[in-house]
Each structure stands twice: as structure tokens, then as C-alpha cells.
Amino acid sequence: MKLPLLAALNAERTARRAAVLVTDLASGEQRLVPEAEIDADPLADALHDALRKGKSGIVEVDGAEMFLNVQVPPTRIVVIGAVHISQALAPMARIAGFDVTIVDPRGAFATPERFPDVELLDVWPDEALAARPLDRYTALVALTHDPKIDDPALDAGLRAQCFYIGALGSKKTHARRVERLRGAGFGEEAIARIHAPIGLDIGAVSPAEIAVSVLGEIVGELRRDRRRVR
């Protein structure tokens, strides 16, 4: 790989942006296609499919074989609220291959004893997310029921276009949340991206069952074609 291509690839990696290195197997010619430029590329369909799957491989286009080397940022889940659902969700998510961070300013909840081997940030979400910004490869899960904690995170998640945003609460709780988000300037299309009530409708009752439903919903959104993410 030529140095300019390597430098460009490393720049995309550092910025947590996806990209695909395309190599013509016959000529050896290479080019880098950042995710933001895929729609204008002749191989757009193949590139989108490769990114959606997160796997490198060979594709044939007009009789020519191309190797698509996919670089996708590590997918992470940021959970707002060190609650019982979070205790079940964190180990499940790690088994599924996600990086997990728990954010909760309530130090009595966000403890290593309750969340062994999980990154804990016992600060307010606006502080935590300013230091570690959300992005399109992050799932945001808001579980506290407390608007002072959940709302700033939801605001940040919508602005960052996280691939998944979910919030715990009843339909009545979410209706009040929607009104607050409208007041903050968000339109209906943006607000509709929030999964609430959170999780797949599997009849979950216990915290562990709810965690399963949330993780299933996250995986479902992750594997959608990223052209649908807005």
C-alpha cells in the first residue's frame, strides 16, 4: 500500500469513520473510498453491502475481480444508567462483540462491584459525551427514567446520528419526552428514530429479558444497510 493511502486510511480510523480499500486484483491498483463518498462510487452497491456485513472479500464487477478491504470502527454501546437492566445488558453485549460503557453520575449505582470489567463513567452524560463523542457506530441506550440524566444523552445521540437510540419508559413517559425534545428543536423525523418503548416486543418482563430484547433490537439496526441511516 502506498504511503498516502495508508495515511488516509489511518486518518479515517482515528476519526472512527468507516472506509473501504478497493484493490483491483489484476492490476494491483488501489483506491480508498470513505463511507461518506460511497454513494457516488461505481461500486456503491457492493461497498454498501460490504460495510453492512462488516466483512472484507472479493467481488466481481464487469468481469474484473476487486478485493474490498473493509475498515469499520469498533461498534460500541453507551448505556445511560447503571440499573438492573444494564447489569444484564453489559455482559451480553460484550459476548456479542460490542464495546460497552456505562454512564451514570450516581456513584452509588456505578460501581465496579455491580459492573465488573465494564468501563464506568460516574459523571453527567453531557460531560462524558463531550469527552468521548457519540457517532454513527454507537448505540445509545437511556435507562434511568430521569430526564435530567437521559435527555442530554438523547440530545447528543440524535445530533450524532447514532445507529441506534433507545429509551426506557411507558408510552406516557415517552410522550412527555417527545414534548421536551420538540421544545429543544428536534423535528418529528429525528424524534421518531428513538426506539421507545425500548427493545423488541418479545413480552419481556425481567431485567434480563428486557436486556435480551434491547440487544436484539440493537443488532437488528446494526445490520441494516447503512444507506438507511440518516
Backbone hydrogen bonds in HBPLUS format (Angstrom, degrees):
<---DONOR---> <-ACCEPTOR-->    atom                        ^
c    i                          cat <-CA-CA->   ^        H-A-AA   ^      H-
h    n   atom  resd res      DA  || num        DHA   H-A  angle D-A-AA Bond
n    s   type  num  typ     dist DA aas  dist angle  dist       angle   num
A0005-LEU N   A0002-LYS O   3.05 MM   3  5.47 119.0  2.43 109.1 123.4     1
A0006-LEU N   A0002-LYS O   3.01 MM   4  6.34 159.3  2.06 154.6 161.3     2
A0007-ALA N   A0003-LEU O   2.83 MM   4  6.02 161.0  1.87 158.6 163.3     3
A0008-ALA N   A0004-PRO O   2.97 MM   4  6.15 155.7  2.03 143.3 149.8     4
A0009-LEU N   A0005-LEU O   2.86 MM   4  6.07 157.5  1.91 149.9 156.3     5
A0010-ASN N   A0006-LEU O   2.91 MM   4  6.11 158.8  1.96 148.9 154.5     6
A0011-ALA N   A0007-ALA O   2.97 MM   4  6.16 145.4  2.09 140.8 150.4     7
A0012-GLU N   A0008-ALA O   3.08 MM   4  6.39 154.4  2.15 147.1 152.8     8
A0013-ARG N   A0009-LEU O   2.99 MM   4  6.25 155.1  2.05 145.7 153.2     9
A0014-THR N   A0010-ASN O   2.88 MM   4  6.05 162.9  1.91 149.4 153.3    10
A0015-ALA N   A0011-ALA O   3.12 MM   4  6.26 150.5  2.21 141.5 148.9    11
A0017-ARG N   A0012-GLU O   2.89 MM   5  5.06 169.3  1.90 155.7 155.3    12
A0016-ARG N   A0013-ARG O   3.07 MM   3  5.10 161.1  2.11 107.0 111.7    13
A0035-GLU N   A0018-ALA O   2.99 MM  17  5.41 157.5  2.04 144.2 136.9    14
A0019-ALA N   A0071-GLN O   3.01 MM  52  5.33 155.1  2.07 147.6 154.5    15
A0071-GLN N   A0019-ALA O   2.87 MM  52  5.33 161.1  1.90 177.1 173.3    16
A0020-VAL N   A0033-VAL O   2.99 MM  13  5.23 156.9  2.04 132.6 139.6    17
A0033-VAL N   A0020-VAL O   2.86 MM  13  5.23 165.7  1.88 149.7 154.6    18
A0021-LEU N   A0069-ASN O   2.93 MM  48  4.96 165.8  1.95 143.2 143.0    19
A0069-ASN N   A0021-LEU O   2.90 MM  48  4.96 179.6  1.90 149.8 149.9    20
A0022-VAL N   A0031-ARG O   2.82 MM   9  5.36 165.1  1.85 173.4 169.8    21
A0031-ARG N   A0022-VAL O   2.98 MM   9  5.36 143.9  2.12 143.6 154.2    22
A0023-THR N   A0067-PHE O   2.98 MM  44  5.10 158.4  2.03 144.2 150.9    23
A0067-PHE N   A0023-THR O   2.84 MM  44  5.10 163.7  1.87 150.2 153.0    24
A0024-ASP N   A0029-GLU O   2.85 MM   5  5.33 165.6  1.87 160.6 164.3    25
A0028-GLY N   A0024-ASP O   2.64 MM   4  5.15 147.7  1.74 151.9 160.8    26
A0025-LEU N   A0065-GLU O   3.05 MM  40  5.80 161.1  2.09 153.7 158.9    27
A0037-GLU N   A0034-PRO O   2.91 MM   3  5.49 156.7  1.97 118.8 126.3    28
A0038-ILE N   A0035-GLU O   3.22 MM   3  5.34 172.0  2.23 112.5 114.7    29
A0041-ASP N   A0038-ILE O   2.85 MM   3  5.13 165.1  1.87 118.5 123.1    30
A0044-ALA N   A0041-ASP O   3.04 MM   3  5.08 143.3  2.18 123.0 119.4    31
A0047-LEU N   A0043-LEU O   2.86 MM   4  5.98 162.3  1.89 164.3 169.9    32
A0048-HIS N   A0044-ALA O   2.86 MM   4  6.01 164.5  1.88 156.8 160.5    33
A0049-ASP N   A0045-ASP O   3.02 MM   4  6.18 159.6  2.06 146.2 152.1    34
A0050-ALA N   A0046-ALA O   2.95 MM   4  6.14 154.9  2.01 144.0 150.8    35
A0051-LEU N   A0047-LEU O   2.96 MM   4  6.20 158.8  2.01 150.2 155.6    36
A0052-ARG N   A0048-HIS O   2.88 MM   4  6.07 160.9  1.92 150.8 156.4    37
A0053-LYS N   A0049-ASP O   3.06 MM   4  6.26 158.3  2.11 147.1 152.1    38
A0054-GLY N   A0050-ALA O   2.76 MM   4  5.79 130.8  2.00 136.2 151.3    39
A0057-GLY N   A0068-LEU O   3.04 MM  11  5.39 148.4  2.14 135.7 145.5    40
A0068-LEU N   A0057-GLY O   2.77 MM  11  5.39 175.3  1.77 162.0 160.3    41
A0059-VAL N   A0066-MET O   2.83 MM   7  5.34 160.2  1.87 156.1 162.2    42
A0066-MET N   A0059-VAL O   2.78 MM   7  5.34 171.1  1.79 166.6 169.8    43
A0061-VAL N   A0064-ALA O   2.75 MM   3  5.19 163.0  1.78 156.6 157.5    44
A0064-ALA N   A0061-VAL O   2.88 MM   3  5.19 164.3  1.90 118.1 121.7    45
A0099-ASP N   A0075-THR O   3.13 MM  24  6.45 166.9  2.15 147.7 150.6    46
A0076-ARG N   A0137-TYR O   3.23 MM  61  6.72 161.6  2.27 155.9 161.1    47
A0139-ALA N   A0076-ARG O   2.90 MM  63  6.32 159.6  1.94 153.1 159.6    48
A0077-ILE N   A0099-ASP O   2.74 MM  22  6.15 155.3  1.80 162.8 170.4    49
A0101-THR N   A0077-ILE O   2.98 MM  24  6.41 154.9  2.05 162.1 166.2    50
A0078-VAL N   A0139-ALA O   2.83 MM  61  6.17 164.9  1.85 172.2 177.5    51
A0141-VAL N   A0078-VAL O   2.95 MM  63  6.24 164.4  1.97 160.1 160.6    52
A0079-VAL N   A0101-THR O   2.81 MM  22  6.13 168.7  1.82 171.4 173.5    53
A0103-VAL N   A0079-VAL O   2.79 MM  24  6.09 165.1  1.81 170.6 172.0    54
A0080-ILE N   A0141-VAL O   2.69 MM  61  5.99 171.5  1.70 164.8 167.4    55
A0143-LEU N   A0080-ILE O   2.85 MM  63  5.83 166.4  1.87 160.7 163.7    56
A0081-GLY N   A0103-VAL O   2.83 MM  22  5.92 151.6  1.91 148.1 157.4    57
A0087-GLN N   A0083-VAL O   3.09 MM   4  6.50 145.8  2.21 147.2 157.0    58
A0087-GLN N   A0084-HIS O   3.11 MM   3  5.08 119.5  2.50  93.1 107.9    59
A0088-ALA N   A0084-HIS O   3.32 MM   4  6.73 145.0  2.45 146.0 153.7    60
A0088-ALA N   A0085-ILE O   3.16 MM   3  5.34 127.4  2.45  98.9 111.6    61
A0089-LEU N   A0085-ILE O   2.81 MM   4  6.01 159.8  1.85 152.7 159.7    62
A0090-ALA N   A0086-SER O   2.92 MM   4  5.81 170.4  1.93 152.4 153.4    63
A0093-ALA N   A0089-LEU O   2.84 MM   4  5.92 165.5  1.86 163.1 167.1    64
A0094-ARG N   A0090-ALA O   3.07 MM   4  6.26 154.1  2.14 149.0 155.9    65
A0095-ILE N   A0091-PRO O   3.05 MM   4  6.26 156.3  2.11 146.7 152.5    66
A0096-ALA N   A0092-MET O   3.05 MM   4  6.35 145.2  2.17 143.6 153.5    67
A0098-PHE N   A0093-ALA O   2.98 MM   5  5.44 165.6  2.00 151.3 146.7    68
A0097-GLY N   A0094-ARG O   3.00 MM   3  5.04 156.3  2.05 102.0 109.2    69
A0102-ILE N   A0119-GLU O   2.90 MM  17  6.23 169.9  1.91 164.7 167.0    70
A0121-LEU N   A0102-ILE O   2.83 MM  19  6.17 155.7  1.89 166.1 172.6    71
A0104-ASP N   A0121-LEU O   3.05 MM  17  6.39 159.8  2.09 148.7 154.0    72
A0109-PHE N   A0106-ARG O   2.92 MM   3  5.69 153.1  1.99 123.3 130.7    73
A0110-ALA N   A0106-ARG O   3.20 MM   4  6.46 163.9  2.23 152.4 157.3    74
A0111-THR N   A0109-PHE O   2.98 MM   2  5.77 128.1  2.26 108.8  93.6    75
A0114-ARG N   A0111-THR O   3.11 MM   3  5.46 129.4  2.37 105.9 117.6    76
A0115-PHE N   A0111-THR O   3.02 MM   4  6.23 142.1  2.16 146.2 158.0    77
A0127-GLU N   A0124-TRP O   2.99 MM   3  5.48 126.1  2.29 112.7 125.9    78
A0128-ALA N   A0124-TRP O   3.01 MM   4  6.30 163.9  2.03 155.3 160.5    79
A0129-LEU N   A0125-PRO O   2.78 MM   4  5.79 169.4  1.79 159.6 161.8    80
A0130-ALA N   A0126-ASP O   3.14 MM   4  5.97 128.3  2.42 126.4 137.5    81
A0131-ALA N   A0127-GLU O   3.27 MM   4  6.47 151.3  2.36 143.3 149.6    82
A0132-ARG N   A0128-ALA O   3.02 MM   4  6.22 146.0  2.13 139.8 150.0    83
A0138-THR N   A0135-ASP O   3.12 MM   3  5.49 140.4  2.29 123.3 120.9    84
A0140-LEU N   A0164-TYR O   2.86 MM  24  6.14 167.4  1.88 150.8 150.9    85
A0166-GLY N   A0140-LEU O   2.94 MM  26  6.37 157.4  1.99 158.6 166.1    86
A0142-ALA N   A0166-GLY O   2.86 MM  24  6.16 172.7  1.87 154.3 156.3    87
A0168-LEU N   A0142-ALA O   2.89 MM  26  6.27 160.4  1.93 166.4 172.7    88
A0149-ILE N   A0146-ASP O   2.91 MM   3  5.48 143.8  2.04 116.0 126.0    89
A0150-ASP N   A0146-ASP O   2.79 MM   4  5.93 172.4  1.80 166.0 166.3    90
A0151-ASP N   A0147-PRO O   3.03 MM   4  5.06 145.2  2.16 119.0 129.8    91
A0153-ALA N   A0150-ASP O   3.05 MM   3  5.38 120.5  2.41 106.5 121.5    92
A0154-LEU N   A0150-ASP O   2.93 MM   4  6.22 158.2  1.98 157.5 164.7    93
A0155-ASP N   A0151-ASP O   2.90 MM   4  6.07 162.8  1.93 157.5 162.0    94
A0156-ALA N   A0152-PRO O   3.08 MM   4  6.25 158.7  2.12 139.4 144.7    95
A0157-GLY N   A0153-ALA O   2.81 MM   4  6.05 154.7  1.87 150.1 157.9    96
A0158-LEU N   A0154-LEU O   2.93 MM   4  6.11 160.3  1.97 153.7 157.2    97
A0159-ARG N   A0155-ASP O   3.13 MM   4  6.33 162.3  2.17 148.1 153.1    98
A0160-ALA N   A0156-ALA O   2.95 MM   4  6.06 145.7  2.07 143.4 152.9    99
A0162-CYS N   A0157-GLY O   3.19 MM   5  5.51 171.3  2.20 154.2 156.9   100
A0161-GLN N   A0158-LEU O   3.23 MM   3  5.10 151.8  2.31  96.8 105.2   101
A0195-HIS N   A0165-ILE O   2.77 MM  30  6.12 171.4  1.78 152.6 154.6   102
A0167-ALA N   A0195-HIS O   3.04 MM  28  6.29 160.7  2.08 153.8 153.2   103
A0174-HIS N   A0170-SER O   2.87 MM   4  6.15 158.0  1.91 151.0 157.3   104
A0175-ALA N   A0171-LYS O   2.89 MM   4  6.07 147.3  2.00 141.8 150.7   105
A0176-ARG N   A0172-LYS O   3.21 MM   4  6.54 155.1  2.27 146.9 151.8   106
A0177-ARG N   A0173-THR O   3.04 MM   4  6.32 150.3  2.13 141.0 150.1   107
A0178-VAL N   A0174-HIS O   2.76 MM   4  6.03 155.5  1.82 154.0 159.8   108
A0179-GLU N   A0175-ALA O   3.16 MM   4  6.44 155.3  2.22 143.1 148.7   109
A0180-ARG N   A0176-ARG O   3.13 MM   4  6.46 152.3  2.21 144.8 151.8   110
A0181-LEU N   A0177-ARG O   2.95 MM   4  6.27 156.8  2.00 152.3 159.0   111
A0182-ARG N   A0178-VAL O   2.85 MM   4  6.11 155.7  1.91 152.5 159.3   112
A0183-GLY N   A0179-GLU O   3.00 MM   4  6.19 156.0  2.06 141.9 148.5   113
A0184-ALA N   A0180-ARG O   2.99 MM   4  6.31 127.1  2.28 135.0 149.4   114
A0184-ALA N   A0181-LEU O   3.02 MM   3  4.86 130.5  2.27  90.7 104.8   115
A0186-PHE N   A0181-LEU O   3.10 MM   5  5.70 165.7  2.12 150.9 146.3   116
A0185-GLY N   A0182-ARG O   2.90 MM   3  5.15 158.9  1.95 108.5 114.8   117
A0191-ILE N   A0187-GLY O   3.08 MM   4  6.32 170.3  2.09 156.8 159.6   118
A0192-ALA N   A0188-GLU O   2.90 MM   4  5.97 149.9  2.00 146.7 154.5   119
A0193-ARG N   A0190-ALA O   3.05 MM   3  5.53 158.8  2.09 112.0 118.8   120
A0194-ILE N   A0191-ILE O   3.06 MM   3  5.82 168.6  2.07 122.1 125.8   121
A0200-LEU N   A0213-SER O   3.11 MM  13  4.79 162.4  2.15 106.7 108.7   122
A0202-ILE N   A0200-LEU O   2.94 MM   2  5.76 121.0  2.30 112.4  95.7   123
A0210-ILE N   A0206-SER O   2.91 MM   4  6.18 160.5  1.95 157.7 163.5   124
A0211-ALA N   A0207-PRO O   2.89 MM   4  6.10 151.4  1.97 144.0 152.4   125
A0212-VAL N   A0208-ALA O   3.01 MM   4  6.32 150.4  2.10 144.4 151.7   126
A0213-SER N   A0209-GLU O   3.03 MM   4  6.36 158.1  2.07 148.2 153.7   127
A0214-VAL N   A0210-ILE O   2.90 MM   4  6.17 151.6  1.99 150.2 158.1   128
A0215-LEU N   A0211-ALA O   2.92 MM   4  6.11 167.8  1.94 153.2 156.2   129
A0216-GLY N   A0212-VAL O   2.94 MM   4  6.09 158.7  1.98 149.4 155.5   130
A0217-GLU N   A0213-SER O   3.11 MM   4  6.24 151.8  2.19 137.3 144.5   131
A0218-ILE N   A0214-VAL O   2.94 MM   4  6.23 154.7  2.01 151.1 158.3   132
A0219-VAL N   A0215-LEU O   2.96 MM   4  6.22 166.4  1.98 154.2 156.8   133
A0220-GLY N   A0216-GLY O   3.02 MM   4  6.18 157.5  2.08 144.4 150.8   134
A0221-GLU N   A0217-GLU O   3.06 MM   4  6.33 155.0  2.12 147.1 152.7   135
A0222-LEU N   A0218-ILE O   2.89 MM   4  6.13 157.5  1.95 152.3 159.3   136
A0223-ARG N   A0219-VAL O   3.09 MM   4  6.25 153.0  2.16 151.3 156.3   137
A0224-ARG N   A0221-GLU O   3.24 MM   3  5.35 160.6  2.28 104.0 109.8   138
A0228-ARG N   A0225-ASP O   2.99 MM   3  5.98 170.7  2.00 128.6 131.6   139
A0229-VAL N   A0226-ARG O   3.22 MM   3  5.22 156.2  2.28  99.9 106.8   140
